């Protein structure tokens, strides 16, 4: 995992896995190491206390200890009931779900078959030993997902392949995933090589007997031999799409920043990619540390989206998926960010991205919401609703892509449930012209969860579940459910002390 925080910043953080109180939904913001997390807000403290109150009371009534209760579907419902008590009625949840385990389980079972395609997943290679990575878990525990500590302490294995499979395919309703990586100026610091991502895809799909996992190849424009690496990937790896960081290196200030619209550097790559039949390029934008203007004065502008319009217009056959939706509000207090949005309807950089299709007449630009949604839905859910409303209104509902950045934050199930239950408040709909998100398995959420990205990756058969039904993963999930172990509720990342 990329750690872009300084030693001084890391001193102010701790492991999410060891710090958060037990909760199926994180009660503090978790950083994946690419930005500075915010401290727990007063409202998040209230949510944490309310979850504890509800779970203790209900657990006693049901003859269950608190941790066991919070692993159930009713425990998940309790977390969103607590959030409604604090933030207002943003999440669809019935009081009966909390005390009636059968009712909560029935709802979960009805939604379990929903097609969910996670466009941003991560784990680390077996020989990865950078201890700074454990800070991701501490951040998640302290700010978002305290129940990461239910079973064991914070260990590097949390980020490795075996746990990745459990968290994504057994502990969540994710059906298909896209394994991603990150580029660094020093190739020895890559969390996964392109070859390793491809071998993981081969392993998972071979065991499953279906297409359960896709993979990126990461590009490093400007570095020596980078186009040779592209040629190798096309010939040998055959990636499902590309991944790039225009800031160059997400770990530290880079010698190789680049722009999407650099005709000399990037246009030959686009041409080569199209000739190879790979027409999707995923680009990290946003998510800068809070002191980005001083810590990276010559680099931070490469994280904006002003290089996208020309590239998208010049290359209409390429799908440009902007990761994190270029979202940047963790650079300031969440309430200040929310206040700016409530007053103006503008969310820095995300609104700029949303405006591109209409302003420049392009229809090949997409917004992926990994980490961005996770951050604001537990910090200020009205802001999360506003982010989704902004992207859908500007780009169209068919251009918003689901991603969670897991397993940095534990199983993606809590994010899935948050999105299923979230609704844009009526006052925001009226004020900014946002359309409602609708039912958990309605047209809007089904589109974002998977139907939008599936055609980009030729997943038509997977949408219809033919190859996935009763494959090895499906059978593993069934056996896993019968054990009654339940999800771990663990998150991995950095949280503010």
KAWO-V624268 format. One record per residue. N is the residue number from 1. PHI is phi in degrees with one decimal (* if undefined). D_FIRST is the distance of its C-alpha to the first C-alpha in whole Angstrom. Layout:
N PHI D_FIRST
N PHI D_FIRST
This chain:
1 * 0
2 -72.9 4
3 -116.5 6
4 -104.5 10
5 -97.0 12
6 -75.3 15
7 -60.2 16
8 -65.8 19
9 -66.1 17
10 -64.4 15
11 -62.9 18
12 -92.5 19
13 -117.3 16
14 -144.9 16
15 -72.4 14
16 -60.8 15
17 -65.9 16
18 -99.5 18
19 -112.6 20
20 -81.3 21
21 -71.0 24
22 -62.9 24
23 -161.1 24
24 -70.7 23
25 -122.6 22
26 -56.4 20
27 -113.1 22
28 -148.5 20
29 -72.1 17
30 -113.0 14
31 -100.8 11
32 -87.6 8
33 98.2 7
34 -101.8 9
35 -155.0 12
36 -83.2 15
37 -75.1 16
38 -88.3 19
39 -68.3 22
40 -61.6 23
41 -82.4 26
42 -61.0 30
43 -65.9 30
44 -66.6 26
45 -63.0 28
46 -66.0 31
47 -61.7 29
48 -59.2 28
49 -66.0 31
50 -68.6 33
51 -60.2 31
52 -61.8 32
53 -62.9 35
54 -64.7 35
55 -69.5 33
56 -64.9 36
57 -64.6 39
58 -71.3 38
59 -59.0 37
60 -61.4 40
61 -62.6 42
62 -95.5 40
63 61.3 40
64 -127.6 37
65 -74.1 35
66 -59.1 32
67 -65.4 29
68 -64.7 31
69 -61.7 32
70 -70.9 28
71 -84.0 27
72 -85.6 30
73 -63.3 30
74 -66.5 33
75 -64.4 30
76 -62.9 28
77 -62.1 31
78 -59.8 32
79 -63.2 28
80 -75.5 29
81 -63.8 33
82 -63.2 32
83 -65.4 30
84 -63.5 33
85 -60.9 35
86 -96.0 33
87 -94.3 32
88 103.2 35
89 -76.3 35
90 -95.7 32
91 -114.3 31
92 -79.9 34
93 -153.6 34
94 -99.3 38
95 -57.1 39
96 -63.1 40
97 -62.2 37
98 -73.2 36
99 -96.8 39
100 -110.8 40
101 -60.0 37
102 -65.9 39
103 -64.7 39
104 -66.3 35
105 -65.3 34
106 -64.4 37
107 -62.3 35
108 -61.3 31
109 -66.5 33
110 -65.0 35
111 -95.5 31
112 -61.9 29
113 -85.9 30
114 -60.3 29
115 -77.1 27
116 -123.5 24
117 -114.8 21
118 -87.4 18
119 -87.5 16
120 -154.6 13
121 -127.2 11
122 -143.4 8
123 -152.3 8
124 -113.9 7
125 -66.9 10
126 -61.5 13
127 -92.5 13
128 -74.8 10
129 -135.0 11
130 -69.1 9
131 -63.1 11
132 -59.9 9
133 -61.1 6
134 -63.4 10
135 -63.1 10
136 -59.6 9
137 -65.3 11
138 -62.1 14
139 -63.3 14
140 -64.3 14
141 -63.3 17
142 -68.1 19
143 -121.0 19
144 -124.4 18
145 -131.1 18
146 -66.8 20
147 -76.8 21
148 -55.1 18
149 -92.8 20
150 -56.8 23
151 -102.5 23
152 -141.5 21
153 -77.7 19
154 -78.8 15
155 -133.2 14
156 -61.2 11
157 -60.6 13
158 -55.3 12
159 -98.4 9
160 -98.9 11
161 -58.5 13
162 -58.9 16
163 -71.0 15
164 -56.1 13
165 -61.6 17
166 -62.4 19
167 -64.8 17
168 -85.7 17
169 -92.1 20
170 -104.9 22
171 -93.4 21
172 -138.7 21
173 -88.8 24
174 -60.9 21
175 -100.5 23
176 -134.5 21
177 -128.8 17
178 -122.6 16
179 -81.3 13
180 -123.8 10
181 -142.7 8
182 -146.9 8
183 -95.6 10
184 -136.7 11
185 -60.6 14
186 -99.1 14
187 -62.9 13
188 -69.2 13
189 -94.7 9
190 -61.3 8
191 -73.5 6
192 -143.5 9
193 -80.7 12
194 -60.9 14
195 -62.5 17
196 -66.9 14
197 -63.1 14
198 -65.8 18
199 -67.3 18
200 -65.4 17
201 -56.9 19
202 -63.0 22
203 -65.1 21
204 -62.2 21
205 -69.3 23
206 -65.9 26
207 -69.4 26
208 -69.3 26
209 77.8 29
210 -160.0 27
211 -88.7 25
212 -92.5 22
213 -137.9 19
214 -110.4 19
215 -144.3 16
216 -85.9 15
217 -118.2 16
218 -86.2 14
219 -104.5 16
220 -131.6 16
221 -53.7 20
222 94.6 22
223 -75.9 20
224 -57.2 23
225 74.8 23
226 -67.6 21
227 -73.5 24
228 -64.3 25
229 -65.5 21
230 -63.5 22
231 -58.8 25
232 -62.4 24
233 -62.6 21
234 -62.5 25
235 -77.1 27
236 -108.2 25
237 -83.2 21
238 53.2 23
239 -66.7 20
240 -77.0 21
241 -165.6 19
242 -105.4 18
243 -131.4 14
244 -144.7 15
245 -119.4 14
246 -67.2 17
247 -78.5 16
248 93.0 15
249 -124.0 12
250 -79.3 9
251 -89.4 9
252 -158.7 13
253 -50.1 16
254 -102.6 16
255 -90.4 19
256 -133.5 19
257 -73.5 19
258 -156.2 21
259 -119.3 23
260 -63.0 23
261 -98.6 27
262 -75.5 27
263 -64.8 30
264 -74.7 30
265 -84.0 27
266 -98.7 25
267 -64.2 29
268 -61.7 29
269 -65.9 26
270 -58.5 27
271 -62.4 30
272 -64.4 29
273 -63.4 26
274 -64.3 29
275 -61.8 31
276 -84.5 29
277 83.7 29
278 -108.4 25
279 -118.4 26
280 -124.8 23
281 -123.5 20
282 -103.8 17
283 -127.1 16
284 -71.5 14
285 -138.5 16
286 75.7 16
287 50.6 14
288 -97.9 15
289 -63.8 15
290 -59.8 19
291 -99.8 20
292 -58.2 19
293 -69.4 23
294 -98.0 23
295 -77.5 20
296 -143.2 20
297 -60.3 23
298 -97.6 23
299 -122.6 20
300 -62.5 20
301 -68.3 22
302 -70.8 20
303 -88.7 18
304 -82.8 22
305 -108.1 23
306 -72.9 26
307 -92.6 26
308 -82.3 26
309 -56.3 29
310 -64.7 31
311 -61.4 28
312 -65.4 29
313 -73.0 32
314 -73.4 33
315 -128.3 31
316 -64.8 32
317 -83.2 31
318 -97.6 27
319 -90.1 25
320 -98.6 23
321 -101.8 20
322 -92.2 19
323 -70.0 16
324 67.5 16
325 54.1 19
326 57.1 19
327 -70.8 19
328 -134.2 19
329 -75.3 21
330 -73.4 19
331 -80.8 20
332 -147.9 23
333 -56.6 25
334 -60.0 25
335 -66.5 28
336 -67.5 29
337 -63.6 27
338 -63.5 29
339 -64.5 32
340 -62.0 31
341 -65.0 31
342 -60.4 34
343 -82.4 36
344 -114.2 35
345 78.6 33
346 -107.5 30
347 -120.0 27
348 -53.0 25
349 70.6 24
350 -65.9 23
351 -66.7 27
352 -62.9 27
353 -63.7 25
354 -62.7 28
355 -82.1 31
356 -62.3 30
357 -56.4 32
358 -72.3 35
359 -67.1 35
360 -113.9 34
361 66.3 36
362 -118.0 33
363 -129.2 32
364 -117.9 29
365 -116.8 26
366 -126.8 24
367 -118.7 22
368 -98.2 19
369 -111.2 18
370 -56.7 14
371 67.5 13
372 -60.1 17
373 -64.2 19
374 -58.5 17
375 -63.3 17
376 -82.2 21
377 -70.0 22
378 -102.5 22
379 -102.7 23
380 -154.8 26
381 -61.2 26
382 -64.0 29
383 -68.0 27
384 -60.5 24
385 -63.8 28
386 -66.9 29
387 -61.5 25
388 -63.2 26
389 -60.5 30
390 -63.6 29
391 -65.7 27
392 -67.0 30
393 -64.4 33
394 -80.2 31
395 -102.6 30
396 97.2 32
397 -62.6 30
398 -81.4 30
399 -113.3 27
400 -104.1 24
401 -117.7 22
402 -81.0 20
403 -161.9 16
404 -125.3 14
405 64.0 10
406 -74.0 11
407 -100.8 10
408 -58.6 8
409 -112.5 12
410 85.8 14
411 -60.2 16
412 -73.2 17
413 -62.0 20
414 -65.4 21
415 -70.0 20
416 -60.3 22
417 -66.3 25
418 -60.9 24
419 -69.9 25
420 -59.0 28
421 -92.6 29
422 -71.5 29
423 -133.5 32
424 -74.6 32
425 -56.8 35
426 -56.8 39
427 -66.9 39
428 -72.2 36
429 -59.2 37
430 -71.0 40
431 -69.1 39
432 -112.5 37
433 72.0 38
434 -82.9 35
435 -86.9 36
436 -66.6 35
437 -81.0 32
438 83.5 34
439 -64.8 34
440 -59.4 31
441 -120.4 32
442 -81.0 34
443 -60.7 34
444 -66.3 31
445 -71.6 29
446 -60.9 29
447 -62.1 29
448 -69.1 25
449 -60.0 24
450 -169.9 25
451 -68.5 28
452 -71.8 27
453 -84.1 24
454 -55.5 26
455 -64.6 28
456 -67.9 26
457 -120.3 25
458 54.8 28
459 -106.8 28
460 -57.4 31
461 -66.0 32
462 -67.9 29
463 -58.0 30
464 -81.8 33
465 68.2 32
466 -53.9 34
467 -70.5 32
468 -88.2 29
469 -71.7 32
470 66.5 33
471 -75.8 30
472 -62.4 29
473 -64.2 26
474 -60.3 29
475 -68.6 31
476 -62.0 28
477 -61.7 27
478 -64.1 31
479 -66.0 31
480 -63.1 28
481 -63.9 30
482 -70.2 33
483 -72.1 32
484 74.2 31
485 -62.9 28
486 81.4 26
487 -66.7 23
488 -80.9 21
489 60.0 20
490 -92.7 17
491 -124.6 14
492 -129.1 11
493 162.5 10
494 -102.2 12
495 -130.6 15
496 -73.9 18
497 -71.3 21
